[in-house]
Amino acid sequence: MILDTLHLTLPGPEFLIYAFVALLTVGFPAYYILRDRRKSAAATAMMAKAALRGLDEPASLHPTIDPDSCIGTGACVKACPEERVIGLIEGKAALINPSRCIGHGLCAAACPVSAISLVFGTAKRGVDIPHVSGTFESNIPGIYIAGELGGMGLIRNAVTQGRQAVENIVRSLGGKDDDDNDDDVYDLAIVGAGPAGIGGALAARKAGLKFIIFDQDDFGGTILTYPRRKLVLTAPIELPLHGKVSPGEISKEALLELLLKVCSNAGLAVRSGEKIESITSSSSSLDGIFNLTARSGEHRARRVLLATGRRGSPRKLGVPGEGSGKVAYRLTDPEKFHHLRILVVGGGDSAVESAVSLSEQPGNTVHISYRQEEFYRIKEGNRERIKRALRENRVVPLFLSEVKQIEADTVQLEQQGKPVILPNDQVFVFAGGELPAEFLQRIGIQFTRKFGQK
């Protein structure tokens, strides 16, 4: 009897078939719906978090997504090499962490329905982009613009633009008679030794031009400001006199090492620490010569390539003693600084990254001074790193403080109306940069303000 009862209660073949069909038609779809809802909620929360912290505005070139065209494949999310910049919200792609976008453009290339376009500026914040023609020539005949200054911040594209600009310059110089050459006049002056300037210089060497390269800082330009080991190149790049660079993913250090080697092999020399103060022309036509005023004196060239980037000059504190040799505005190698009493000034990503990196070196005592009551506009990874450093007392915060004077062995600050004197050996200032707009306007370069436009 018991066996008969068990036999009656065991599921038969038909039940198993119905259960399998139910799993296919209900179970699996329900699982994916719940998974997508969780992802959508997480993306929405991240977008809200970015807005709350003032990180909802992209720096420059960035994607805009047409929701009517987007079919929600998620290809753009997978293609982006930066973490959690794009997410899917209710089945549509959205820019959820705009400040982290650095304009790789791989999302647009990956979209199967062309729902993503790359634009400059947003509806709230415009970006000033210089006028350039299809040959990269500005509104001033003979002055060309390439790279980040023209809005193209991606390293691969900046190098390409520098090369293409010089190829156009070579064509524009093609009709000149050799008898017109002047030993004191360069064919080309390149202002900026970052990606666009390097690409242009290699192309100039390949074309046999007589040229000179200036940079107010050092070789590498904007690459030097990136965090250590940052992924800076995500696709193959073509370098004149070298060829294609592979593999596609290269870190900051590897790229700098490669560029130094290529430029050394090409015999390129950068006049580092040479800031160009003015550029004037003896004529409004292409027959004129440009006069470039630098700290070392006057230099003359038939053509000029502006590849300065948009960082401009570091913003100064404007306090007594800032001209001291112990004050720096950039940190490229934290390992060189140890057993020092260090003050970092600023509250952005560069300041936080530097403070944490310096605190990890042996024997350092690190303070960070910031005018606000907490760190606002920093990336989530940096927020976690600085929290840990503060918790472990590796970095001492001085919120609501300002530097008043820098002396040989101390720094005087004011914190909430009270004086603070810190024993000090080294000061790093990360107060942002002054865009080269004034310099460009003096030259006569015209700008267009883009509000979410190509």
C-alpha positions in Angstrom: 0.0 0.0 0.0 2.8 2.4 0.9 4.6 1.6 -2.3 1.4 2.2 -4.2 1.0 5.6 -2.6 4.6 6.6 -3.4 4.1 5.5 -6.9 1.1 7.7 -7.2 2.8 10.8 -5.8 5.9 10.7 -8.0 5.9 13.2 -10.8 5.3 11.7 -14.2 7.0 12.6 -17.5 4.3 15.1 -18.3 4.8 17.1 -15.1 8.6 17.3 -15.8 7.9 18.6 -19.3 5.4 21.2 -17.9 8.0 22.3 -15.2 10.7 22.6 -17.8 8.5 24.7 -20.1 7.5 26.9 -17.1 11.1 27.4 -16.3 11.9 28.5 -19.8 8.9 30.8 -20.2 8.7 32.2 -16.7 11.8 31.4 -14.6 14.6 32.5 -16.9 12.8 35.7 -18.0 12.0 36.6 -14.4 15.7 36.1 -13.5 16.9 38.4 -16.2 14.2 41.0 -15.4 15.2 41.1 -11.8 18.9 41.2 -12.7 18.3 44.2 -15.1 16.3 45.9 -12.4 19.1 45.6 -9.9 21.6 47.0 -12.4 19.2 49.8 -13.3 18.8 50.7 -9.6 22.5 50.6 -9.1 23.1 52.9 -12.1 20.4 55.3 -11.0 21.9 55.5 -7.5 25.4 56.1 -9.0 24.0 58.9 -11.2 22.3 60.5 -8.1 25.5 60.2 -6.1 27.6 61.9 -8.8 25.1 64.7 -9.0 25.1 65.1 -5.2 28.9 65.4 -5.2 29.1 67.8 -8.1 30.6 65.2 -10.5 27.8 65.3 -13.0 29.6 67.5 -15.6 32.1 65.9 -18.0 35.4 67.7 -18.5 35.3 68.1 -22.3 34.6 65.7 -25.1 32.0 63.1 -24.0 29.2 60.9 -25.3 25.5 62.0 -25.6 23.0 59.2 -26.0 19.8 59.3 -28.0 17.3 57.4 -25.9 14.9 56.9 -28.9 17.6 55.1 -30.9 19.2 53.2 -28.0 18.2 49.5 -27.9 20.0 48.7 -24.6 22.5 46.1 -25.8 25.1 47.3 -23.2 27.9 47.2 -25.8 28.8 50.8 -24.9 29.1 49.8 -21.2 31.4 47.0 -22.0 33.5 49.0 -24.4 34.3 51.9 -22.0 37.8 51.3 -20.4 37.0 53.6 -17.5 34.9 52.0 -14.8 31.2 52.8 -14.4 31.0 55.8 -16.7 28.0 54.5 -18.7 25.2 52.3 -17.3 21.8 51.0 -18.3 18.8 52.6 -16.7 15.4 51.0 -17.6 16.9 49.4 -20.7 18.6 52.6 -22.0 22.2 53.6 -21.9 23.0 56.7 -19.7 26.0 58.7 -18.7 26.0 57.9 -14.9 29.4 59.2 -13.9 30.2 62.0 -16.3 33.3 63.4 -14.6 35.1 60.2 -15.1 34.7 60.3 -18.9 37.9 61.3 -20.7 36.6 61.0 -24.2 37.9 57.6 -25.4 35.0 57.4 -27.8 35.0 53.6 -27.8 31.4 53.7 -26.6 30.3 55.4 -29.8 32.2 53.0 -32.0 30.7 50.0 -30.1 27.1 51.1 -30.4 25.4 48.9 -33.1 22.7 51.5 -33.9 24.8 54.7 -33.8 22.8 56.1 -30.9 25.9 57.8 -29.3 27.5 61.0 -30.5 30.6 62.7 -29.1 30.0 66.3 -28.2 31.7 69.3 -26.4 30.1 71.0 -23.4 26.6 70.5 -21.9 23.4 72.4 -21.9 24.5 73.9 -18.5 28.2 74.4 -19.1 29.7 75.5 -22.4 33.2 74.7 -23.5 35.2 77.2 -25.6 36.8 75.6 -28.6 39.1 77.5 -31.0 38.0 78.0 -34.6 39.9 75.5 -36.8 39.5 74.5 -40.4 39.6 71.0 -41.8 43.4 71.4 -42.1 43.6 72.4 -38.4 44.4 76.0 -39.4 43.0 78.6 -37.0 41.4 81.9 -38.0 45.0 83.3 -38.2 46.7 82.1 -41.5 49.8 80.1 -40.6 48.8 79.2 -37.0 47.5 75.7 -36.6 45.9 74.0 -33.5 45.8 70.3 -32.6 45.0 68.1 -29.7 43.4 68.9 -26.4 43.4 72.7 -27.1 41.1 72.1 -30.1 38.9 69.8 -27.9 40.4 66.5 -28.8 41.8 65.2 -25.5 42.2 61.5 -26.4 45.9 60.8 -26.7 45.6 58.6 -29.8 43.5 61.3 -31.6 45.8 64.1 -30.4 48.9 62.4 -31.8 47.0 61.8 -35.1 45.9 65.5 -35.2 49.4 66.7 -34.6 50.7 64.6 -37.5 47.9 65.6 -39.8 48.3 69.3 -39.0 52.0 69.2 -39.8 51.3 67.3 -43.1 49.0 70.2 -44.0 51.7 72.7 -42.9 54.2 70.9 -45.2 51.8 71.3 -48.1 51.3 75.0 -47.3 55.1 75.5 -47.4 55.6 73.5 -50.6 55.6 76.5 -52.9 58.4 78.3 -51.2 61.7 78.9 -53.0 64.8 77.5 -51.3 66.4 80.9 -51.9 64.0 82.5 -49.5 65.3 80.4 -46.6 66.8 82.3 -43.7 69.1 80.5 -41.3 67.5 82.4 -38.4 63.9 81.4 -39.4 62.4 78.0 -38.6 59.9 76.4 -40.9 57.8 75.5 -37.9 57.6 76.3 -34.2 55.7 73.8 -32.1 54.3 75.1 -28.8 53.7 72.1 -26.5 55.4 68.8 -26.1 52.4 66.7 -25.2 50.8 64.0 -27.5 49.8 66.5 -30.3 53.1 68.3 -30.2 55.1 65.0 -30.3 53.0 63.7 -33.2 53.6 66.9 -35.0 57.3 67.0 -34.3 57.8 63.4 -35.6 55.9 64.3 -38.7 58.1 67.5 -39.1 61.2 65.4 -38.7 60.0 62.9 -41.3 59.2 65.8 -43.7 62.7 67.3 -43.2 61.4 70.6 -41.8 63.6 72.9 -39.7 61.6 73.2 -36.5 61.8 74.0 -32.8 59.7 72.6 -29.9 58.8 74.6 -26.7 57.1 73.5 -23.5 56.5 75.5 -20.4 57.0 72.3 -18.3 58.6 69.2 -19.7 58.3 66.5 -22.3 55.0 64.5 -22.1 52.6 67.4 -21.5 49.3 66.3 -20.1 50.4 62.7 -19.8 52.6 63.7 -16.9 49.5 64.8 -14.9 47.8 61.4 -15.1 47.9 59.1 -12.0 50.6 56.4 -12.0 49.8 53.2 -13.9 46.7 54.8 -15.4 45.5 53.3 -18.7 46.1 56.0 -21.2 45.9 54.3 -24.6 43.2 51.9 -25.5 43.7 51.4 -29.3 46.7 51.1 -31.6 48.4 54.4 -32.4 50.4 55.3 -35.5 53.7 57.3 -34.8 55.6 58.8 -37.6 59.1 57.3 -38.0 58.1 54.4 -35.8 54.9 52.9 -37.1 51.9 51.3 -35.3 52.2 50.9 -31.5 50.7 47.7 -30.1 49.2 46.2 -28.0 46.3 48.6 -27.7 46.3 49.0 -23.9 49.3 51.0 -22.5 49.8 52.6 -19.1 51.1 56.1 -18.5 54.7 54.9 -17.7 54.9 52.6 -20.7 53.7 55.3 -23.1 56.1 57.9 -21.7 59.0 55.4 -22.0 58.0 54.6 -25.6 57.6 58.2 -26.6 61.0 59.2 -25.1 62.7 56.3 -27.0 61.0 57.2 -30.3 61.8 60.9 -29.9 65.4 60.2 -28.9 65.8 58.0 -32.0 64.4 60.8 -34.1 66.8 63.3 -32.6 64.0 65.5 -31.1 65.0 68.1 -28.5 62.4 69.9 -26.4 63.1 73.3 -25.0 61.6 72.5 -21.5 60.7 75.3 -19.2 60.3 77.7 -22.1 56.9 79.5 -21.9 55.9 81.4 -25.0 54.7 84.8 -23.8 53.5 86.2 -27.2 53.2 85.4 -30.9 53.1 88.3 -33.4 53.3 88.4 -37.2 55.0 90.8 -39.5 52.2 90.3 -42.0 48.6 89.0 -42.2 49.5 86.8 -45.2 51.3 83.5 -45.3 54.4 85.4 -46.6 54.9 86.8 -43.1 57.1 85.5 -40.3 55.9 84.8 -36.8 57.8 86.2 -33.9 57.6 84.1 -30.7 58.7 85.6 -27.5 60.1 83.2 -24.9 62.1 83.5 -21.8 65.2 82.8 -23.8 64.5 85.6 -26.3 62.9 85.9 -29.7 62.4 83.1 -32.2 61.1 83.3 -35.7 59.1 80.8 -37.7 57.0 80.6 -40.9 54.3 78.4 -39.3 53.2 77.7 -35.7 51.5 74.6 -34.3 49.7 75.3 -31.0 49.5 72.0 -29.0 49.5 73.4 -25.5 46.5 71.5 -24.2 43.9 73.2 -22.0 45.7 73.0 -18.6 47.5 76.3 -19.2 49.7 77.4 -16.3 49.3 76.1 -12.7 47.3 78.5 -10.6 49.4 80.1 -7.9 48.4 80.8 -4.2 49.8 84.3 -4.4 51.3 84.2 -0.9 54.8 85.3 0.4 57.5 82.7 -0.1 55.7 80.8 -2.9 58.7 81.3 -5.2 60.7 79.1 -2.9 62.4 76.1 -4.4 60.5 73.7 -2.1 57.2 74.6 -3.8 56.0 72.4 -6.7 52.8 72.2 -8.7 53.1 68.7 -10.0 54.1 65.3 -8.6 55.4 62.7 -11.1 57.4 60.4 -8.9 56.4 60.1 -5.2 59.2 57.6 -4.5 61.7 60.5 -4.7 60.2 62.1 -1.6 60.8 60.4 1.7 61.5 61.3 5.3 60.0 64.8 4.7 57.4 67.0 6.3 55.0 67.7 3.4 52.0 69.9 2.9 49.7 69.3 0.0 47.4 72.2 -0.9 44.1 71.5 -2.7 41.1 69.2 -2.5 40.7 67.8 -6.0 41.7 64.4 -7.4 45.3 65.5 -8.1 45.8 66.8 -4.5 44.2 63.7 -2.9 46.1 61.2 -5.1 49.4 63.0 -4.3 48.8 63.2 -0.6 48.0 59.5 -0.4 51.0 58.5 -2.6 53.3 60.6 -0.5 52.0 59.2 2.7 52.9 55.7 1.5 56.6 56.6 1.2 59.0 55.9 4.2 59.3 58.5 6.9 57.0 61.1 5.4 54.6 63.3 7.5 51.8 64.5 5.2 49.2 67.3 5.8 46.6 68.3 3.3 45.1 71.9 3.4 41.7 72.5 1.8 39.4 75.5 1.9 36.2 73.5 2.1 34.9 71.4 5.0 35.3 68.1 3.1 36.5 66.7 -0.3 33.7 67.1 -2.8 34.6 66.8 -6.4 36.8 63.7 -6.3 36.4 60.2 -7.8 35.0 57.4 -5.7 38.3 55.5 -5.7 40.2 58.5 -4.5 37.5 59.1 -1.8 38.0 55.6 -0.4 41.8 56.0 -0.6 41.9 59.3 1.3 39.4 58.0 3.9 41.7 55.1 4.6 44.7 57.3 4.8 42.9 59.7 7.2 41.7 56.7 9.3 45.2 55.3 9.5 46.6 58.8 10.4 48.9 58.7 7.3 47.4 62.0 6.1 46.4 64.8 8.5 43.6 67.0 7.1 43.4 70.7 7.6 39.9 71.6 6.4 38.7 75.2 6.2 42.2 76.4 6.0 44.3 78.6 3.8 48.1 79.1 3.3 49.2 82.5 4.4 53.0 82.3 4.1 55.7 79.8 3.1 59.0 80.0 4.9 62.3 78.0 4.8 61.3 75.5 7.5 57.6 76.2 8.2 54.3 77.1 6.5 51.9 79.5 8.1 48.2 78.8 7.6 44.9 80.1 8.9 42.2 77.6 9.9 38.8 79.0 10.9 40.4 82.3 11.9 43.2 80.7 14.0 46.9 80.6 13.0 48.5 77.3 12.4 52.3 76.9 11.9 53.5 73.6 10.4 57.1 72.4 10.3 57.7 71.8 6.6 60.2 70.7 4.1 58.1 70.5 0.9 54.9 72.0 -0.5 52.8 70.7 -3.3 50.1 73.0 -4.7 47.2 71.6 -6.7 45.0 74.7 -7.1 44.0 74.0 -10.7 45.2 75.6 -13.9 44.7 78.9 -15.6 43.4 78.2 -19.1 45.6 79.8 -21.9 42.6 81.7 -23.1 44.1 85.1 -22.4 47.3 84.2 -24.2 45.3 82.9 -27.2 43.1 86.0 -27.3 46.2 88.2 -27.3 47.4 86.3 -30.4 43.9 86.8 -32.0 42.6 83.2 -31.9 38.8 83.2 -32.0 36.6 80.7 -30.0 33.2 79.1 -30.3 31.4 78.1 -27.2 29.9 74.6 -27.5 26.8 73.6 -25.5 26.5 69.9 -26.1 27.5 70.2 -29.7 29.9 68.4 -32.1 
